């Protein structure tokens, strides 16, 4: 796995902080760190620990995933794929007769 893009994560933190109308000093006080540390995180010069990232998310009233979502390499399942999987999961418990009726209903749609 490649390193996380801490610059992009920091930019999202800065964007969210500004959207909330908070200063770096306020966030630093809540974290009990120096404001320059918050600045370094936002610029990507410092790598926050998972604990710090979760604390920042709590301060900024969002999930830690908000900062990390661009870091995932897997493809998220689409709504249609999720529905397909749910439908197939239900159908596997039907007997052949019920499956045939469902097929006829689908064909009528």
Steps between C-alpha positions, in 0.01 A plus 500: 500500500626845419527764769194703576478843338533704819497824302152417363384388843631824652324708236171328583558570868568869424194521273274345763645717779440817301150384406428458872636852559771376734858619537814290514546631853159366604572155355846502657353585842249216468782261407732645765773565241676804360314683219806449278438125524148545362648716223755227422224238483295717267802559274590130494831553682385302805330161492223481758456177689171316466405620847572861405309465174195369685527781755520756218194341337310529828602864541396574141179296535558253217625147455868416462397341169426850370875563507599154374245426227740580215755253635307179432611291203191275478196587294193576702193300411239692303139523618394268217765243597390518862137439399603212273689338786206546741250359252718198426548445872124481549440281195742229606258393777200470263393166357482456121129589483547835681801580284290438189230737628757770574642459151153546348445816712834642385415428136170689544690808617 
